[in-house]
Amino acid sequence: MNIYKQLDKVINKNRKIYFSKYDNFLFDLNLTLQRVNKLQAVNVALDHIKNNLSFLKNNFKGYDFEYLLSTMISWKRGKINIFEAKKEIVKFLKYIKTYDDYYSLDVLHSISQACSTLHSKDHFLGLVIYDLSSYIVKNRYFLKQDELKENLQKIKQEYINQLKNASYVDDEVAKFLKNKDKVNSHVLSLNKEPFELIKNHLKTIEMRLYDKKRKKIKIGDYLIFRSIYKIVGEKTNSFEYNNFAN
């Protein structure tokens, strides 16, 4: 179906969600999403929350959106694990249930989908679907249909551009790359399983024999974990034990 005919079809209906992930209208966004890495999608998703903070605080009372954002940033940086982050997401989903109008539900669900993008980049599509839907709900009675369709295209294209231009590395990696000649770094080799756990922020403590080589690692130094790929972290603390059992 021609994307403009599809828009004509959905705009004339009163509903909460106006698109599905399989719609032709979202094909180019879907394609772009598959071509970028997860971190690019996460960075754009978090920007969506950050850029709407003032609007959210002014229009939706009784919830701390700044804390939600800081929690998601902490999850992204590996300072908390997925289970701690999900507690706040579940709390937010309960808050969403206190609303029943389509516009509020669309706006708030776009935020919940932004948070869930940290778990899977496929949720980014949900963010866009709810954001586009909120725009239709808000404007379908006030804008001419051609103008509404044109604006929907612009919103979608802006998301595509943001994905393409988003940083593809984590904040800590970007910081390391910028200052790599000025900071101390150490390479640590890992098997695939612990490497993946660290990469996905499910493992935040790495135990090593405290030998002559490891005694050179100081708090604040960068650790480059190497398996098939590389990820960068920062040593934030250290503990000494008599054996690995402790």
PAZAPA-4460 file (N, C-alpha, C; in steps of 0.05 Angstrom, whole numbers, plus 32768, in hexadecimal, padded with zeros to 4 digits):
% residues 246
    n_x    n_y    n_z   ca_x   ca_y   ca_z    c_x    c_y    c_z   seq   type   mol
   8011   7FE8   8000   8000   8000   8000   8012   8019   8000     1      M     A
   800B   802D   7FEF   8019   8046   7FEF   8018   8052   800B     2      N     A
   802F   805D   8014   8030   8067   8030   801D   807E   8035     3      I     A
   8017   808E   8020   8005   80A4   8024   7FE8   809A   8027     4      Y     A
   7FE1   8085   8017   7FC7   8079   801A   7FC4   806C   8036     5      K     A
   7FDA   8061   803F   7FD9   8054   8059   7FD4   806A   806F     6      Q     A
   7FE2   8081   806C   7FDE   8096   807F   7FC1   80A0   807E     7      L     A
   7FB6   80A3   8066   7F9A   80AB   8063   7F87   8098   8072     8      D     A
   7F8E   807F   8071   7F7D   806A   807D   7F7E   806B   809B     9      K     A
   7F96   806F   80A7   7F99   806E   80C4   7F90   8088   80D1    10      V     A
   7F96   809F   80C4   7F91   80B9   80D0   7F73   80BD   80D6    11      I     A
   7F62   80B2   80C5   7F45   80B6   80C8   7F38   80A5   80DD    12      N     A
   7F48   8095   80EB   7F3D   8084   8100   7F45   808F   811C    13      K     A
   7F33   808A   812F   7F39   8092   814B   7F44   807B   815A    14      N     A
   7F5E   807B   815F   7F6A   8065   816D   7F82   806E   817D    15      R     A
   7F8D   805C   818E   7FA4   8064   819E   7FBE   8061   818E    16      K     A
   7FC0   804A   817F   7FD9   8045   8170   7FD1   8045   8152    17      I     A
   7FDF   8054   8142   7FD8   8057   8126   7FEA   8047   8113    18      Y     A
   7FFF   803B   811E   8012   802C   810D   8019   8012   8119    19      F     A
   8023   8000   8109   8030   7FE7   8113   804C   7FE7   8107    20      S     A
   805D   7FD6   8111   8079   7FD5   8108   807C   7FCB   80EC    21      K     A
   8066   7FBF   80E1   8067   7FB3   80C6   805C   7FC7   80B1    22      Y     A
   8053   7FDE   80B9   8048   7FF1   80A5   805C   7FFB   8091    23      D     A
   8054   7FFF   8079   8066   8009   8064   8070   8025   806B    24      N     A
   8060   8034   8079   8069   804F   8080   8082   804F   8091    25      F     A
   8086   803A   80A0   809E   8038   80B2   80B5   8027   80A6    26      L     A
   80B2   8020   808D   80C6   800E   8080   80E2   801B   8082    27      F     A
   80E5   8034   807A   8100   8040   8079   810B   8044   8095    28      D     A
   80FA   8049   80A9   8103   804B   80C5   810C   802F   80CE    29      L     A
   80FC   801B   80C8   8104   7FFF   80CF   811F   7FF8   80C3    30      N     A
   8123   7FFF   80AA   813C   7FF9   809C   8154   8007   80AA    31      L     A
   8150   8020   80B1   8165   802F   80BE   816B   8023   80D9    32      T     A
   8156   801B   80E8   815A   8010   8102   816A   7FF6   8101    33      L     A
   8166   7FE6   80EC   8175   7FCD   80EA   8192   7FD2   80E3    34      Q     A
   8198   7FE9   80D7   81B3   7FEF   80CE   81C4   7FFC   80E4    35      R     A
   81B8   8008   80F8   81C7   8015   810D   81CB   8001   8124    36      V     A
   81DE   8006   8136   81E2   7FF4   814C   81CF   7FFD   8163    37      N     A
   81CD   7FEC   8177   81BB   7FF0   818D   81C0   800A   819B    38      K     A
   81DA   8011   819F   81E1   8028   81AF   81D7   8042   81A1    39      L     A
   81D7   8043   8186   81CD   805A   8178   81AF   805E   817E    40      Q     A
   81A1   8047   817E   8184   8049   8184   817F   8051   81A1    41      A     A
   8190   8047   81B3   818D   804E   81CF   8193   806C   81D4    42      V     A
   81A7   8076   81C7   81AE   8093   81CA   8197   80A5   81C0    43      N     A
   818B   809E   81AA   8174   80AD   819F   815C   80AA   81B2    44      V     A
   8158   8092   81BC   8141   808D   81CF   8144   809E   81E8    45      A     A
   815C   809E   81F4   8160   80AE   820C   815E   80CC   8206    46      L     A
   8166   80D4   81EF   8163   80F1   81E7   8145   80F8   81E5    47      D     A
   8135   80E4   81DD   8118   80E9   81DB   810D   80EF   81F7    48      H     A
   8116   80E0   820B   810D   80E6   8227   8118   8101   8230    49      I     A
   8132   8105   822C   813F   811D   8235   8132   8136   8229    50      K     A
   812C   8135   820F   8121   814D   8201   8104   8153   8209    51      N     A
   80F7   813F   8214   80DB   8143   821C   80D7   8145   823A    52      N     A
   80ED   8148   8249   80EB   8149   8267   80D9   815F   8270    53      L     A
   80DD   8177   8266   80CE   818E   8270   80B0   818A   826A    54      S     A
   80AA   8181   8252   808E   817C   824A   8082   8166   825D    55      F     A
   8091   8151   8262   8086   813B   8273   8081   8145   828F    56      L     A
   8094   8154   829A   8091   815D   82B6   807A   8171   82B9    57      K     A
   8075   8181   82A4   8060   8195   82A5   8044   8189   82A0    58      N     A
   8043   8172   8292   8029   8168   828A   8021   814D   8297    59      N     A
   8034   8140   82A4   802E   8127   82B1   803A   8127   82CD    60      F     A
   8028   812C   82E0   8031   812F   82FC   8031   8114   830A    61      K     A
   8041   8113   8320   8041   80FB   8331   8055   80E6   8329    62      G     A
   8067   80ED   8317   807C   80DA   8310   8096   80EA   830B    63      Y     A
   80AD   80DE   8313   80C7   80EB   8311   80D4   80E2   82F7    64      D     A
   80D0   80F1   82E2   80DB   80EA   82C7   80FA   80EE   82C7    65      F     A
   8104   8100   82D6   8121   8104   82D7   812E   80EB   82E3    66      E     A
   8121   80E0   82F7   812D   80C7   8304   812B   80B0   82F0    67      Y     A
   8116   80AE   82E0   8113   809A   82CC   812A   809C   82B8    68      L     A
   8130   80B4   82AF   8145   80B9   829B   8160   80B2   82A7    69      L     A
   8165   80BA   82C0   817F   80B5   82CD   8183   8097   82D1    70      S     A
   816D   8089   82D7   816E   806B   82DA   8175   805E   82C0    71      T     A
   8169   8067   82AA   8170   805C   8290   818D   8062   8288    72      M     A
   8196   8079   828E   81B2   8080   8288   81C5   806F   8299    73      I     A
   81BE   806A   82B2   81CE   8059   82C3   81CF   803C   82B8    74      S     A
   81B8   8033   82AE   81B7   8018   82A1   81C9   8017   8289    75      W     A
   81C7   802C   8278   81D7   802D   8260   81F5   802C   8266    76      K     A
   81FD   8039   827C   8219   803B   8283   8223   8024   8294    77      R     A
   8210   8011   829A   8218   7FF9   82A9   821A   7FFD   82C7    78      G     A
   820F   8014   82D1   8210   8019   82ED   81FB   800A   82FD    79      K     A
   81E5   8003   82EF   81D1   7FF1   82FA   81CB   7FDB   82E6    80      I     A
   81C0   7FC5   82EF   81BA   7FAF   82DC   819D   7FB1   82D2    81      N     A
   8197   7F9F   82C0   817D   7F9F   82B3   8166   7F9C   82C6    82      I     A
   816A   7F8C   82DB   8155   7F87   82EF   814E   7FA0   82FF    83      F     A
   8162   7FB0   8306   815D   7FC9   8314   814F   7FDD   8302    84      E     A
   8158   7FDE   82E9   814B   7FF0   82D6   812E   7FE9   82D1    85      A     A
   8129   7FCF   82CF   810D   7FC6   82C9   80FA   7FCD   82E0    86      K     A
   8104   7FCF   82F8   80F3   7FD6   830F   80E7   7FF2   830A    87      K     A
   80F8   8004   8300   80EE   8020   82FB   80DC   8020   82E3    88      E     A
   80E2   8010   82CE   80D0   800F   82B7   80B5   8004   82BF    89      I     A
   80B4   7FEF   82D0   809A   7FE4   82D9   808B   7FF9   82E9    90      V     A
   8099   8008   82F9   808C   801E   8309   8080   8032   82F6    91      K     A
   808F   8039   82E0   8085   804C   82CD   806C   8041   82BE    92      F     A
   806D   8028   82B7   8056   801C   82A9   803D   801C   82BA    93      L     A
   8040   8019   82D4   8029   801B   82E7   801F   8038   82E7    94      K     A
   8031   804B   82E5   8029   8067   82E4   8019   806D   82CB    95      Y     A
   8021   8061   82B4   8013   8066   829B   7FF6   805D   829D    96      I     A
   7FF1   8048   82AC   7FD6   803D   82AF   7FC3   8050   82BD    97      K     A
   7FCD   8065   82C9   7FBC   8079   82D6   7FAF   808C   82C1    98      T     A
   7FB7   808A   82A8   7FAC   809A   8292   7F9B   8088   8280    99      Y     A
   7F87   8094   8274   7F76   8085   8262   7F71   8094   8247   100      D     A
   7F7A   80AD   8244   7F76   80BA   822B   7F8D   80B2   8217   101      D     A
   7F86   80B1   81FE   7F99   80A7   81EA   7FB2   80B7   81E8   102      Y     A
   7FB0   80D1   81E9   7FC7   80E2   81E6   7FDC   80DD   81FC   103      Y     A
   7FD3   80DD   8215   7FE5   80D9   822C   7FF1   80BD   822A   104      S     A
   7FE1   80A9   8223   7FEB   808E   8221   8001   808C   820C   105      L     A
   7FFC   8099   81F5   8010   8098   81DF   802A   80A6   81E8   106      D     A
   8028   80BD   81F4   8040   80CB   81FD   8050   80BB   8211   107      V     A
   8042   80B0   8225   8050   80A1   823A   805B   8087   8230   108      L     A
   804C   807A   821F   8056   8061   8214   806F   8065   8202   109      H     A
   8070   807C   81F5   8089   8082   81E5   80A1   8084   81F8   110      S     A
   809D   808E   8210   80B2   808F   8224   80BA   8073   822E   111      I     A
   80A5   8062   8233   80AB   8047   823C   80BA   8037   8227   112      S     A
   80B3   803C   820E   80C0   802E   81F8   80DD   8038   81F5   113      Q     A
   80E1   8052   81FA   80FD   805D   81FA   810E   804F   820F   114      A     A
   8102   804B   8227   8111   803D   823C   8117   8020   8234   115      C     A
   8103   8013   8228   8107   7FF6   8220   811A   7FF3   8209   116      S     A
   8121   8008   81FB   8135   8006   81E6   8150   7FFE   81F1   117      T     A
   8155   8003   820A   816E   7FFA   8216   816F   7FDC   8218   118      L     A
   8158   7FCF   8219   8157   7FB2   821A   8159   7FA6   81FE   119      H     A
   814A   7FB2   81EB   814A   7FA9   81CF   8144   7FC1   81BD   120      S     A
   8155   7FC4   81A9   8151   7FDC   8197   8137   7FDB   8188   121      K     A
   812A   7FC3   8186   8111   7FC1   8178   80FB   7FD2   8186   122      D     A
   80FF   7FD8   819F   80EC   7FE9   81AD   80ED   8006   81A3   123      H     A
   8102   800D   8195   8104   8028   818A   80ED   802D   8177   124      F     A
   80E6   8019   8168   80CF   801B   8155   80B6   8022   8164   125      L     A
   80B2   8015   817C   809B   801B   818C   809B   8038   8195   126      G     A
   80B2   8042   819C   80B5   805F   81A3   80A9   8070   818D   127      L     A
   80B2   806B   8175   80AA   807C   815E   808C   8078   8158   128      V     A
   8082   8060   815A   8066   805B   8155   8054   806A   8168   129      I     A
   805B   8069   8182   804B   8078   8196   804E   8096   8192   130      Y     A
   8066   809F   818B   806A   80BC   8187   805A   80C6   816F   131      D     A
   805B   80B8   8159   804B   80BF   8142   802D   80BE   8149   132      L     A
   8025   80AA   8158   8008   80A7   815F   7FFF   80BF   8170   133      S     A
   8011   80C7   8183   8009   80DE   8194   8006   80F7   8184   134      S     A
   8016   80FA   816F   8014   8111   815E   7FF9   8111   814F   135      Y     A
   7FF1   80FA   8145   7FD7   80F8   8137   7FC0   80FE   814A   136      I     A
   7FC1   80F1   8162   7FAB   80F6   8175   7FA8   8113   817C   137      V     A
   7FBE   8121   817F   7FBE   813D   8187   7FB5   814F   8170   138      K     A
   7FBC   8148   8157   7FB9   815C   8141   7FA5   8154   812B   139      N     A
   7F99   813C   812C   7F89   8133   8116   7F70   8144   8111   140      R     A
   7F66   8152   8125   7F4F   8163   8122   7F56   8180   811C   141      Y     A
   7F70   8187   811D   7F78   81A3   811A   7F88   81A9   8101   142      F     A
   7F93   8194   80F5   7FA4   8198   80DD   7F97   818B   80C5   143      L     A
   7F9B   8196   80AE   7F92   818A   8095   7FA1   8170   8092   144      K     A
   7F94   815D   8084   7F9F   8142   8083   7FBA   8142   8074   145      Q     A
   7FBD   8152   805F   7FD6   8152   8051   7FED   815D   8063   146      D     A
   7FE6   8171   8073   7FFA   817D   8085   8001   8169   809B   147      E     A
   7FEE   815B   80A4   7FF3   8146   80B9   8005   8130   80AE   148      L     A
   8000   8127   8096   8010   8112   8089   802D   811C   8085   149      K     A
   802F   8135   807C   804A   8140   8078   805A   8142   8091   150      E     A
   804C   814A   80A7   805A   814C   80C1   8062   8131   80CC   151      N     A
   8051   811D   80C7   8058   8102   80D0   8071   80F8   80C2   152      L     A
   8073   80FE   80A8   808B   80F6   8099   80A3   8104   80A4   153      Q     A
   80A0   811E   80AC   80B7   812D   80B7   80C0   8121   80D1   154      K     A
   80AD   811A   80E2   80B4   810E   80FC   80C2   80F4   80F9   155      I     A
   80B8   80E3   80E7   80C5   80C9   80E1   80E1   80CE   80D6   156      K     A
   80E4   80E0   80C4   80FE   80E5   80B7   8112   80F0   80CC   157      Q     A
   8108   8100   80DF   811A   810A   80F4   8125   80F3   8105   158      E     A
   8114   80E0   810B   811E   80C8   811A   8133   80B9   8109   159      Y     A
   812E   80B6   80EF   8142   80A9   80DE   815C   80B8   80DE   160      I     A
   815B   80D2   80DC   8174   80E2   80DC   8182   80E0   80F7   161      N     A
   8173   80E0   810D   817F   80DE   8127   818D   80C3   812A   162      Q     A
   8181   80AE   8121   818E   8093   8122   81A8   8093   8113   163      L     A
   81A7   809E   80FB   81BF   809D   80EA   81D6   80AE   80F6   164      K     A
   81CF   80C3   8104   81E3   80D6   810E   81EA   80D0   812C   165      N     A
   81DD   80BD   8138   81E1   80B8   8155   81FD   80AC   8159   166      A     A
   8208   80B1   8171   8221   80A5   8178   821E   8086   8179   167      S     A
   8232   8078   816F   8231   805B   816F   8242   804F   8184   168      Y     A
   824D   805F   8196   825C   8055   81AD   8250   8060   81C7   169      V     A
   8256   8052   81DD   824D   805B   81F7   825B   8073   8200   170      D     A
   8250   8082   8213   825C   809A   821E   8278   8095   8228   171      D     A
   827C   807E   8236   8296   8078   8241   82AA   8072   822B   172      E     A
   82A1   8065   8216   82B3   805F   81FF   82BB   8079   81F1   173      V     A
   82A7   808B   81ED   82AD   80A4   81E0   82C1   80B4   81F1   174      A     A
   82BD   80B4   820B   82CF   80C2   821D   82EB   80B6   821B   175      K     A
   82ED   809B   821A   8307   808E   8218   8315   8095   81FE   176      F     A
   8306   8093   81E8   8312   8098   81CE   831C   80B5   81CC   177      L     A
   830E   80C7   81D9   8316   80E3   81D8   8330   80E8   81E8   178      K     A
   8333   80D9   81FD   8349   80DD   8210   835D   80C6   8211   179      N     A
   835C   80B4   81FE   836B   809B   8200   8389   809F   8203   180      K     A
   8394   80B6   81F9   83B0   80BB   81FC   83B7   80C7   8217   181      D     A
   83A3   80CE   8227   83A8   80DC   8240   83A0   80CA   8258   182      K     A
   8395   80B3   8253   838B   80A2   826A   8399   8087   8269   183      V     A
   8399   807A   8280   83A4   805F   8282   838F   804A   827A   184      N     A
   8396   8037   826A   8383   8022   8262   8390   8007   8264   185      S     A
   8380   7FF2   8268   838A   7FD7   826B   8378   7FC4   825C   186      H     A
   8383   7FB1   824E   8374   7F9E   823E   8370   7F84   824E   187      V     A
   8357   7F7C   8250   8350   7F63   825E   8341   7F50   824B   188      L     A
   834A   7F38   8248   833D   7F25   8236   8328   7F15   8245   189      S     A
   8311   7F10   8237   82FB   7F02   8243   82F0   7EED   8230   190      L     A
   82E4   7ED8   823B   82D5   7EC5   822B   82BB   7ED2   8222   191      N     A
   82AE   7EC6   820E   8297   7ED2   8202   8280   7ED8   8216   192      K     A
   827A   7EC5   8228   8264   7EC8   823A   8267   7EE0   824D   193      E     A
   827D   7EE2   825D   8280   7EF9   826E   8283   7F13   825F   194      P     A
   828E   7F12   8246   8290   7F2A   8236   8274   7F34   822F   195      F     A
   8262   7F22   8227   8247   7F2A   8220   8238   7F35   8238   196      E     A
   823D   7F29   824F   822F   7F33   8268   8238   7F4F   826F   197      L     A
   8252   7F55   826C   825D   7F70   8271   8252   7F83   825C   198      I     A
   8252   7F7B   8243   8249   7F8C   822E   822C   7F94   8232   199      K     A
   821B   7F82   823D   81FF   7F87   8241   81F9   7F91   825D   200      N     A
   820E   7F99   826C   820B   7FA5   8286   81FE   7F92   829B   201      H     A
   8201   7F78   8296   81F7   7F64   82AA   820D   7F5B   82BD   202      L     A
   8226   7F62   82B6   823D   7F5B   82C7   824D   7F75   82CB   203      K     A
   824F   7F7E   82E4   825D   7F97   82E9   8276   7F94   82FA   204      T     A
   827C   7F7B   8302   8294   7F76   8312   82A4   7F61   8304   205      I     A
   82BE   7F66   8300   82D0   7F53   82F3   82E6   7F4C   8307   206      E     A
   82E9   7F32   830D   82FD   7F29   8321   8316   7F1F   8312   207      M     A
   832D   7F28   831B   8347   7F1F   8310   835B   7F1A   8326   208      R     A
   836E   7F09   8321   8384   7F05   8334   8393   7F1F   8338   209      L     A
   8397   7F26   8351   83A4   7F40   8358   83C2   7F3C   8356   210      Y     A
   83CC   7F38   833E   83E9   7F34   833B   83F6   7F4F   8333   211      D     A
   840F   7F4D   832B   841F   7F65   8325   8412   7F75   830F   212      K     A
   8408   7F67   82FB   83FC   7F75   82E4   83E3   7F84   82EC   213      K     A
   83D1   7F77   82FC   83B8   7F84   8304   83BB   7F9A   8318   214      R     A
   83D1   7F99   8328   83D6   7FAE   833B   83DB   7FC9   832E   215      K     A
   83E0   7FC8   8314   83E5   7FE1   8305   83CB   7FEF   82FE   216      K     A
   83B4   7FE1   8301   839A   7FEC   82FA   8390   7FFE   8312   217      I     A
   838C   8017   830C   8384   802A   8321   8367   8032   831C   218      K     A
   835A   803B   8331   833E   8045   832F   833E   805D   831C   219      I     A
   832C   805C   8308   832B   8071   82F4   8338   8069   82DA   220      G     A
   8348   8054   82DB   8354   804A   82C2   833E   803D   82B0   221      D     A
   8343   803B   8297   8331   802E   8284   8338   8011   827F   222      Y     A
   8323   8000   8280   8327   7FE4   827B   831B   7FDD   825F   223      L     A
   832B   7FD2   824E   8322   7FCA   8233   831E   7FAC   8234   224      I     A
   8305   7FA3   8234   82FF   7F86   8235   82FF   7F7C   8218   225      F     A
   830E   7F67   8213   8312   7F5E   81F8   8308   7F41   81F5   226      R     A
   82F7   7F3D   81E2   82EF   7F22   81DA   82F1   7F22   81BB   227      S     A
   82DA   7F1F   81AE   82DA   7F23   8191   82D9   7F41   818B   228      I     A
   82CA   7F4F   819C   82C7   7F6C   819A   82D5   7F79   81B2   229      Y     A
   82D4   7F93   81B3   82DF   7FA2   81CA   82CA   7FB3   81D7   230      K     A
   82CA   7FB4   81F1   82BA   7FC8   81FF   82CC   7FD5   8214   231      I     A
   82C4   7FED   821B   82D5   7FFD   822E   82C5   8003   8247   232      V     A
   82D2   8000   825E   82C6   8007   8277   82DA   8016   8288   233      G     A
   82D2   801F   829F   82E3   802E   82B1   82E4   8020   82CC   234      E     A
   82FC   801D   82D8   82FE   8012   82F2   82F5   8026   8306   235      K     A
   82E0   801F   8316   82D4   8032   8329   82DA   802A   8346   236      T     A
   82E2   8011   834B   82E8   8008   8366   82F7   7FEE   8365   237      N     A
   8303   7FE6   837B   8311   7FCC   837C   830F   7FC0   8398   238      S     A
   830E   7FA6   8399   830D   7F97   83B2   8320   7F80   83B1   239      F     A
   832D   7F7B   83C7   8341   7F65   83C9   8336   7F4E   83D9   240      E     A
   8339   7F36   83CF   8331   7F1E   83DE   8348   7F0A   83DE   241      Y     A
   8347   7EF7   83F1   835C   7EE3   83F4   835B   7ECE   83DE   242      N     A
   8342   7EC9   83D4   833E   7EB5   83BE   8325   7EBC   83AF   243      N     A
   8320   7EAE   8399   8309   7EB3   8388   82EF   7EAB   8395   244      F     A
   82F0   7E99   83A8   82D8   7E8F   83B5   82CA   7EA6   83C5   245      A     A
   82DA   7EB9   83CF   82CF   7ECE   83DF   82C0   7EE2   83CD   246      N     A
***
